[in-house]
Structures are given as C-alpha cells and as structure tokens.
C-alpha cells in the first residue's frame, strides 16, 4: 500500500489559510507566524475578506481569488463555513486540507452529519482531509507549521530530529513533542488526526513508515478506525526496519468509554489490540516516560535480534536492582565466561565478575580498570547491550572526564553494541556523554526497559514475513448449530472431536455407550442450549447401561423444566477421556481487526486465571505453537512434576486449522468456543470435548 497521497498534506510547496488572522497569537494567525519564523520556503496565501494583508503577506478575499493552486489549505473558520471552504478548495484543485474547526462528530449527531458532508466534499474532489477538530501538524525540515499549538512558545524542535509523532489527540501529541524536545530528543514531524473524518492514524503511520526523513515512529492512539491501513502501515514499518512505539490508551472499561466520547472511535478489545501490536513488533509503552525512553534509545538504530544485557557497576545494590528489572521483562543476563571472570579477579581480587560485573569503587582509584572491565564485558561477554552504573561519580567534574575517555575508547572498539550509562550529572555533562554515543539514564531500571525494547524490535525485523496459505472452502449453516453439528463442522476443518454420537432415543444412547466403552459423558443436545452446564445438562462418569438410561431421562427432564422453549434433539453420548490437559480454543470477530483466535487453559481456569493469548486469523502452526508457549500455564503441557509432556504439536495444529476456518468463514461466523479441548500425551492427539459455533443471520453479516 502506498501512502504518498499525504505528500501535499505534510510536505507541500504552497498553503492557503482560510480564516487567516493578522494577530500572531490567534488560531488563524499562529501558522503564518510560525512559518515566517521557521523560514518556510513555499508560498503562503492568507484568505481574509476583511484585510488586504495579513502579517505582511498579501491577503485574498476568497479561495477563488487565489493566483495559484495551493497544495494544502488550512481551515480555521466556523463549522458551517468550514464545509463550504473544503468545497471551494476542492474546486480550486487543492489536494489536501487541515481542518482546525471543532463542533463536528465529537459533539452530537448534527455535528456528525455536518462532518459527513464535509468529508463527502473532500472525496468528491479527491482531497485528503486531516481533522476536523485537530491541532494540525508540523514538518520542521521544511519550516512547515500548519498548527496553532502553543508548544513553540517554549522552544523549537531539536535540529535534525528524525523521530515522527502520530497522535489522535492534538494536545497529547504536542505534549509528547514538548517533553521530547526538553529531553533533547529530536521529533521533527508531528501529525495530529483529531476526528479522523478522512485521514486516519494508519495513513499517517504509513506515510512515516515510507518517509526518508523518519527513523523512529511514536504514536498516541485511542481507537483504530481503519484497520486495513493501520495494519499495512505497521507491516511497512517493520519491512523498512522502523521501530514503532505506541501509547494505546483505553485499556480499562472507563478509559475505553472516554476514548469513544472523545474521538467517536471504536476502542475494541484491549487484549486483542495488544496481540495485534505484538504481531507487528510494536512496543506498547505503558506511560509517556517509557515511550520517550524507547524512542530515545531507538535513535541509535541498533536492534539486536538476540539481545543480552551485560552490566558493570560500582554498586552491588544497583546490580541487584538491575537484575530484578531485567528478569521482570525477560531480558537475558548470561554470566561472563569463566576465563574472563578469572582475568577480572586478577585485576581486583574482591570484585564480583559474574554479571552484573561489580568492579567496586577501586576502579575509581585505578581509572584504567574502568576500561579493562568494560572491554572484557564487551569483548569476552559479547553482550549486545551494555549498561554501566556510575551514579554521581559519572557526574564528578574531576573524575568524569577520565571515565569518559576510558569508556569512549571501548565503545569505539564495539560500535555495534548498545551502550547506556546510569549516572547523575549536570545537563552539560550528560550532553557530552550523549555526544560520545552513550544513552544516559538516571534510573537504571528505565535503561533496562529501553534496551530490552531494542531487542524486541530486532526480533520483529528479523522475523520472516508469513505467507498466507490457501484458505479452505467453508459452508456454514443458516443458524447456530447444535453441539454435535458444530463439532462435525470443526472436525471437517481439522479440529478433531472426542468420539461421540447424537442419540434421539435412549436405546440409541445405550448402543453408543456400549460401542465407545465406559465411562461416557451424556449431554443434552439442543441448538438452543449453548451453555449446557448452567441447566445441569452434562453428566460425567456414566459407568453402566443402567446409568445411561437413567441419565438420558434426567437430562430430558431437566431441559424440559429449565429450558422449556428449547428444541431438543436428544442426548449426545461421548467417550470420556481422562489423563488429558484441558485447554480452550476460541475465536471472536473483533469489530476492528476481524476474526481473532484464542488459546488458553481450559475448564473453569480460563475464566478465573484469564491465561490466554490472541492472534489475528489466519496463521500457521509455528505461530500457533508460539502462542501456546507464551501461556503462563505452558508448563502444564510440558510435563511438569513428572507428568508426560502433552501433544503440543496436535494442539498447535488444531489452533492453526481453527484460524484458517475462521478466516474463510466470513462475517456470518460470530464466535467459536471450544472448551475443553483435551490434549493427550505427546503423539496421542487433541480432541474437542465441547464446542459452540455462534452463527449470525446472513443479513447482519452483509
């Protein structure tokens, strides 16, 4: 997918400002003032029927009077006039517009209808439209500032910044920029999308993913409106080795409701969104500080696919703190090789050379030891990421220059490593360390998080692009089937079921039980009773012919009393399997990302522990196995406490087959619930013991 249609919006050569103001502090005046200050080389056309000039530039009464065709227009007039302005720009031949004006879909239905009219006008003229209700954007590389943010009252972007910020919230997007600038992090392009009447977050991410001026992408998102463009943008960023770090808010029910009222967007299920971001290697920041830390580290453009952490410290306590932080995020800290440990002990007999490598305060007395220990950590330890804790010593005016010289020599010998310092130092000294090439953090745990993220990017960039296989042909029933029919459909799709038989009468049930062998399970069979256990519709451990007859009568009686309107098809007789691990497979149709498959611990544990992983459908068996191994409860499948390992391969195959079926079935398939799926010991297979397929009417699917 190509995103170059946003070029006139973000990198124009000319701009018209509808509602231009002669007052630089007003909404219609700030863009002109900013662009004059930043040396925008393009043509500026102020449109104001009441003035002949605006801020010293010739003004025009209306769009039709402009002597040229602007690449982009800013609309800073009331809502009704904004709709007319878009149409006028379109008739002039303008290819893009930025609408500051509020009072549209974020307000009420009347505003939404007016927004629809404006978007329709833009599409009629093949215009890209940013907003409405947006704070605009800026592109510092060309001095282009179509925004009314007050952020620049306290400073301009760091020169040469190659970080792009894409934000649905204007205020928070510029908040991120301001904090980045104050930390000397260069964000040269910021785009805010507001109501996303036409241009959505995915468009902007895609443009940044293919822009030669952007190396790192930061994003603030409340809800994803156009999943196709969003996913294409993330895929392009990964292919171009551009890291994406995102704050996706709306995790909680309350936060999700706030996001909808703020942007009229769909937040979707947070666990599913999280899975989608992980799929494309996006690092999801928990807060603003983490987002900026990750972006700061990503500027080095070093993304190790196998990331290990080596730590050198003058404090044993800091080493423990760092080790805890690394363990919490799964950051490997392998020990130094034994010969290297012996060498370091020969230099300082009382050092701790394993990893963390504690050189003790003695290294400050013998400053050359700083270089020796650091060199060994890089050369002998081979760590991809190296974190050095010097605390306030690193900021000492007398000692720091010597430390810098030692560290710089080693870093120059190993430029392919990520080098981070945890020190307390004045801003000018921090800038000196950064100029040498070091990442600098006061809190070492923040350094651990940022360095670990570089490895997550590296894994994503190294991962081969999966090619979707041929999807099966799927024919769904007109309505939700009974359990027996649902499992027959799934078995045909490659998710085998426990041996079972639907029986309309008691004699058929007895024969089925005798054929399968005792014990068996009896279940009420009805397409109208999806959750059988809630009405007592499941009987376990049926051990004899008499018990089958009694159980059959019991189930029919219970169904008649507790679900009198349900259509009964009889009783399902199934062979009872023991000694298996109970798992759960499922699928849900997410309103944003479509069919998403799930695997987790089965039985009642799925609701209690919520130990599940999600993935967009379809995916292959390797991805399915990765999902399974990502469960906290995976040791239950891996032979814990002397148990035989379960048939993980069969489970993964069933999960992959389920994902292909869900992708092929189309929107009529609403959900699948297989719980439990019984996983036998390795080589013996995995079988669905209970399954529900929820089928929607064809009309709703359309």
Secondary structure, DSSP 8 states (H G I E B T S, - for coil): ---GGGHHHHS-SEEEEET--SSTTSHHHHHHHHHHHHT--SEEEEE-TT-SEETTEEEESSGGG-SS--SEEEE-S-HHHHHHHHHHHHHHT--EEEE----STTT-HHHHHHHHHHHHHHHHTT-EEE-SS--BEEEGGGTB--B--SGGGG----TT--EEEEES-HHHHHHHHHHHHHTT--EEEEEE-TT-SSS-HHHHHHHHHH-TT-SEEEEEES--S-HHHHHHHHHHHHHTT-EEEEEE---SHHHHHHHHHHHS-----HHHHHHHHHHTT-EE-SSHHHHHHHHHHHTT----SS-BEEEEES-HHHHHHHHHHHHHHT-B-----HHHHHHHHHH-TT-B-SSSEE-TTHHHHSTHHHHHHHHHHHHTT--SEEEEEEEGGGG-TTTHHHHHHHHHHHHHHTTTSEEEEEE---HHHHHHHHHHT-EEESSHHHHHHHHHHHHHHHHHHHS--------------SS---HHHHHHHHHHTT--B-SEEEESSHHHHHHHHHHH-SSEEEEEE-TT-S-GGGGT-EEEEE-SHHHHHHHHHHHHHHHHHH-TTS---EEEEEE---S-EEEEEEEEEETTTEEEEEEEE-TTHHHHH--EEEEES---HHHHHHHHHTSGGGGGTTTGGG---B-HHHHHHHHHHHHHHHHHH-TTEEEEEEEEEEE-BTTS-EEES-EEEEE--HHHH-
